[in-house]
Amino acid sequence: MKASFSIQVSRSGVQAVGLGTKKRYRSRSDNVLAQRWQDLARKELSAYLAGRLRSFSAPCDLSSLSLFTRAVLRITARIPYGQVRSYRWIAERLGKPAASRAVGNALAQNPIPIIIPCHRVVRSDGELGGFALGASWKRRLLDLEKGHSGRRAAKRV
């Protein structure tokens, strides 16, 4: 699976990822550290889509997001490769079991899809639910992980 990426970074890490030509981010790569994060994210995203990477080491800069959204994304980032969890599961981990819809809204604001694997979050009834990059990308990513979850993949590039 191949894709072109647009990656926005800061000195603290990756701030946003866009796929294809829909989104283009101007990267603040005037800093050596920011350029390092951008290069690492691009390399890791390519390896992930090729089935050679299961977890990302590129740091994420979530400083522009609300505290609730950050909490949702931190929990989401810990969902293991090849597995899915429900919006309700995340809400329960937050100590707010009735907040499934709020969790979905927070995930819709995930500026760093794939690296923060919101594609691994599905509805309680097993249906896919939404995804910022569209349902076809969500299905492709889940199928990719399902196909490689039994194989040994490199942790890092």
Steps between C-alpha positions, in 0.01 A plus 500: 500500500653829395402854584651844496510685829489858604649532848496805727751502783624718781807472717289281730386248238245423232200735506302379198502241225311524173480228237492554127423842364202593722710673764832671464677620809776753513760348721695706745813306420727800541626325810728195489289316758176572313658375177607184684140436615369559149751259344432238767122526460523472120728197525282331762173565315646348183624195693162461673311505169745244362423271795846534655412711806257441787566796727622854450781673686448847349383729783165674467439863591140521624542838670240675282221259601263508797588300811212259432611438141859445614382245757295316236794494258743377766273204575449436129876500442529197732262277302719212378571439134242272339241556774196722528320665791165673521421864563335381822820320606693827473226689686520247781879537520443874538265434791211641294304192384220708348738707286522275192372775271748751647778246441389470136505877464849516651624228265355693206742779598805270496750696289744207495311202356685170463776604743227542760295202381142626518423252220513234774192645670166354390140513612384269780297298249816426301421739214788719386374842601656816362857583405653831400657348188176324401352154548700345215830603662381370837416162347833491310700572815313243707542242223872582479541442872288187498712357218826574679404447864606134487835581339797636680541866406785730588436736789711774347625598160 
